[in-house]
Amino acid sequence: MKNKYQVNNKGFYGEYGGAYIPEMLYPNIKELEKSYKVIMESNDFRKELNKLLQDYVGRPTPLYYANRLSKYYKADIYLKREDLCHTGAHKINNALGQILLAKKLKKTRIIAETGAGQHGVAVATACALMGMTCFVYMGVIDIERQEPNVSRMKLLGAKVIPVNSGSKTLKDATNEAIRDWINHPKDTHYIIGSVVGPHPYPDMVAKFQAIISEEIKKQITENPTHIIACIGGGSNAIGAFYHFLEDKDVKLIGVEAAGKGVNTTSTAATLAVGSQGVLHACMTKLMQTADGQVMEPYSISAGLDYPGIGPQHAFLQQKGRVKYYSVTDYEALNAAHFLSRREGIIPALESAHALAYLNKMDIKPTDKIIVNLSGRGDKDLINLTKTVQ
């Protein structure tokens, strides 16, 4: 890959990124920074990961031509079916990559954070596969609204640790996971679930998720006109965009969670309302008050309920390479119901935000649009049946 939109040798995307870490984590981060590329690019590592992605995850996932959606929008609409991955979302791509990396680094204890629960399930799955202990931090609000995934994690042998601080959602789960890592620096690897956190995590997670766009390149005969993906921290979006960043003819669109509206206090649209600052050990954009206090985000979607954004996304917005928009809870729910009844596919509420953006586009008959369907909606059935104004 060319370096125009990628991390530099100091761990930054322009002015975003870096590693703003406490002293206790310095050895861990330096160990990762020194070794992750060497390990990931080794033939043995790539061979083992590729075999797992094929035989265990079920890759490549289909690029599905959505016939009835295409007729409705009068253009070619494709769905990249990450919902068909083992565990039901794209998160398993990164979890398996990082568990293999942890083994190479001789780590025996795995911690993770989760919001929607899909990353937690993916990490619990990878730990069960590799016989490693697993601790997953999760806000109590997310535990309540994602109960099926909590049960799955426990069934897989993970210990789910409730987080009662702050907004009791993803931001606070991440805080607690970082505190755990500070207290167990020698034997523990922290599997971050998105393209956030200190360098080298944003780059490392992006590389593991880049399998999505790598497959799209092989699955479509000519470049699409648009690729659309939802944005929380931003891993599924970076994965879908990665191999198209240098293709100027492809419009890349990230869709944030507006919640009840970007002009309200109940939103998670970081790039729409946020400003530059440090969150979870990296320089990025985040929702914050005038005196720098992190604002509480809100979204009906647990996986998008985060007050920050991956530093690469902040950079891509600054450079104008990716355009970022937002849709409300109401719009996302309508899109989820629409896809379910049109194509017989129930999407995760996260993915439904990307689908909802189709209704805001000026679509032409010649357009070939790919929507990254990042996960399935089993976990969201309670919220999918709600009526949201």
Secondary structure as GFF3:
##gff-version 3
##sequence-region A 1 389
A	DSSP	beta_strand	12	13	.	.	.	ID=ss1
A	DSSP	beta_strand	16	17	.	.	.	ID=ss2
A	DSSP	three_ten_helix	23	25	.	.	.	ID=ss3
A	DSSP	alpha_helix	26	40	.	.	.	ID=ss4
A	DSSP	alpha_helix	43	52	.	.	.	ID=ss5
A	DSSP	pi_helix	53	57	.	.	.	ID=ss6
A	DSSP	beta_strand	63	65	.	.	.	ID=ss7
A	DSSP	alpha_helix	67	73	.	.	.	ID=ss8
A	DSSP	beta_strand	76	81	.	.	.	ID=ss9
A	DSSP	three_ten_helix	82	84	.	.	.	ID=ss10
A	DSSP	alpha_helix	91	104	.	.	.	ID=ss11
A	DSSP	beta_strand	109	114	.	.	.	ID=ss12
A	DSSP	alpha_helix	118	130	.	.	.	ID=ss13
A	DSSP	beta_strand	133	139	.	.	.	ID=ss14
A	DSSP	alpha_helix	140	145	.	.	.	ID=ss15
A	DSSP	alpha_helix	147	155	.	.	.	ID=ss16
A	DSSP	beta_strand	159	163	.	.	.	ID=ss17
A	DSSP	alpha_helix	170	183	.	.	.	ID=ss18
A	DSSP	beta_strand	188	191	.	.	.	ID=ss19
A	DSSP	alpha_helix	201	209	.	.	.	ID=ss20
A	DSSP	alpha_helix	211	219	.	.	.	ID=ss21
A	DSSP	beta_strand	226	230	.	.	.	ID=ss22
A	DSSP	alpha_helix	235	241	.	.	.	ID=ss23
A	DSSP	three_ten_helix	242	244	.	.	.	ID=ss24
A	DSSP	beta_strand	251	259	.	.	.	ID=ss25
A	DSSP	alpha_helix	270	273	.	.	.	ID=ss26
A	DSSP	beta_strand	275	279	.	.	.	ID=ss27
A	DSSP	beta_strand	282	286	.	.	.	ID=ss28
A	DSSP	three_ten_helix	302	304	.	.	.	ID=ss29
A	DSSP	alpha_helix	311	319	.	.	.	ID=ss30
A	DSSP	beta_strand	322	328	.	.	.	ID=ss31
A	DSSP	alpha_helix	329	343	.	.	.	ID=ss32
A	DSSP	alpha_helix	349	356	.	.	.	ID=ss33
A	DSSP	three_ten_helix	357	360	.	.	.	ID=ss34
A	DSSP	beta_strand	368	373	.	.	.	ID=ss35
A	DSSP	three_ten_helix	378	380	.	.	.	ID=ss36
A	DSSP	alpha_helix	381	384	.	.	.	ID=ss37
###
